[in-house]
Amino acid sequence: MEFAFVSGNPALDLAATVGSRRDEPVDLLATPGDLERWVARCGELPDRVTADPATFESALALREAIYRLALDRVLGRRFDPGSLAIVNAAAAGPVLTIELGDGGLRMSGDLRAVLSHLARSAMAVLADPHACLKECGRAGCTRIYLDRSRGARRTWCGMDQCGNRVKAAAYRARRRSGRRDRGDGLAHPGGPA
């Protein structure tokens, strides 16, 4: 699995670095180097950070806290107090430096500042009463995303990962069903009754 940034919020994308949480979890951040690559690929964060073992563990704790709080929000539950404490503590950390230049915005800071930024990003979306958070509709996908679609009708975290899989599986099921119907001598659309 490669990193995907389809949740509509970098904190939710961080939480989604564990896939298939209820079935067979797949952790995309197995090493500090994986976290460094994830930060570099996230468009809202600095290009380079260094993850030492302690800060890496802090990042994993923040990731899990964000996921629990987002799931609480999706399910309409009260926020988990331990997760709130972790997110609030991370948000109190140092801030990223932001500079405007001809090429746009440039962000810099260490991993602690990145974690603080991610915690604040999570707070903003979780505190917004108008934010529509959903869990992906594909069986096995546990990604939580921010649905900004018209009428909040988005079903999957992303078309590339999940939407296309669901549509392809439905198509294959319809084809199998059609072949079975024809093989059993049952009437099918366009054929004799």
N, C-alpha and C positions, 0 to 999 in steps of 0.2 A: 504494500500500500504506500502511496505517495501522499504528501501533505495536500490537503484541499482547503481552500479558503472560501467557503460558500455559505457560512452561517450568518453573514451580515454584521458581524461584530467580532473583533479579534479575540476577545475573552471567550466567546462561544467557540471560535475556531480552536483555541487552546484546549478547551474542554473536549473537543472532538478528536484530539490526538489519541484517544482510546476509542477504538471502534468495537462494535458488537459487544457492548458492555454486559448484556444479559446472557449471551450465548457463550462464545469463546472470545474473550477480550483480546484485542490486538493493540499493543502499546507501541505507538510510533516514536515515543521518546524514551528509548531504552538506555541511552547514554547521554552525558553532558554534550557531546558533539551533535547528537540528534537535535537537542534543544537549540544549540547555536545555529544549526541549519534552518530550523523552523522559524526562529526570529529573523534570520536574514531573508527568508522568503515571504514573510508577512509584510505586506506593503505599508502598514501603518507603524512599523517599528524600525529601529536603526539597522543598518546593513551588517554590522559586526558587533557581537558581544562575546565575552568569554564566560563559560559556565564552570565554576569550581564545584566540587562535590556538594558542599553545604548549600550553595545557592541553587543548584540543580534540585536538591531535595525540597527546598522551599518552593520552587516552581511546580513540582509535582503535587505538593500539598495544596498550592493555590489552584491548580488545575482541577483537582478533585473537589475542592470547596466550591468553585464556580459551577461545576457540573451539578453538584447536589442542590445548590441554590436555584439554578435554572430549572432543574427538574421539579423542585418544590413549587416554583412559579407556574410551570406548565400544568402541574397536577392540582393547583389551587391550595397547597398546604402552607402552613406557617414555615418560615425559614428555619433551617437547622442552626441552632445557636453556635455550635462549634465552627461551622462553615462561615457564619457571619463574622466570628472573631478572626478567622484566618484572612478573609477578604479585607476587613477593616484594618487589620495590622499591616497588610501589604500595601494598601492604599495610602497609608501614612508615611511610606518610604520616600526616597528622593524622586525628583521629577526629571523627565527627559528634557534635554535642551533642544529647542526648535529654532531653526534659522530659515529665513526666507531668502532665496536667491533667484537668479535667472532661470535655473532649472526646477524651481518649485521649492517645496519644503524639504529641509534636511534635518533629520533627527539624530541625536547622539545621546549616549549615556551608557551606563553599565547595566548588567543584568538586573540588579536591584531596582534601578529606575524603570526598566522594562516591566518588571513584575508589578511595580506600583502603578504604572500606566494601564496595564491589563486589569488590575483590580478596580481601578477607577472606571474603566470601560464597562466592566461587569456591573458595577454599581449603577451606572447611568441607565443601562438597559433594564436591569432588574427593578429599579425604582420607578421607571416610566409606566404609568398606568395604561398608556395607549399602545405600548409595545406589545405586539402579538408574537409570543414565543410558542413554538410548536416542536414536537418531536417528529422526525422523518417518518413518513407513512410506509416505507419499505420494511418488511419484516426483517428483523435482525439489525437494522441500522438504528443506533441510539443517538444520533447527532441531533442536538437541539439548535434550532435556527430562528432568526428573526424574520417573520413573514411580512414583507413590505408590499406584497402584491395587491393589486386592485381587488377589493372585497375580501382580502386575506384568504385567497383560495389556493395558495400554494400547498402542495401535498408532500413534496420531497425536498430533502436538503439541497439537492442539486440534480439537474437533468443528467449530467455526465456520469455521476456515480450511481445514483439510485433511480431516477426517473426512467432512464433508458433501460435499465435492468428490469424494472417492473413492467414496462410496456412490451419489451421483448418476451418476457415470460408469459404475459397474457396472450400475445400473438401466437407463441408456440402452443399454448394450451388450446386456443381456438382451432389451430390447424390440426392438432391431435384429435380433438373432438370431432371435427369435420371428417377426418379420415375414418374414424371409428364409425360415425354415422353411415358413411358410404359403404364401409365394409360390412355393416350389419344389415344392409338392404333397406335402411330407413330413408325416408324422403329427405332431401336437402334442398336448400334454396336454388332455384333455377332448374331443377331436375324434375322428372315426372313423379307424380304422387302415387 
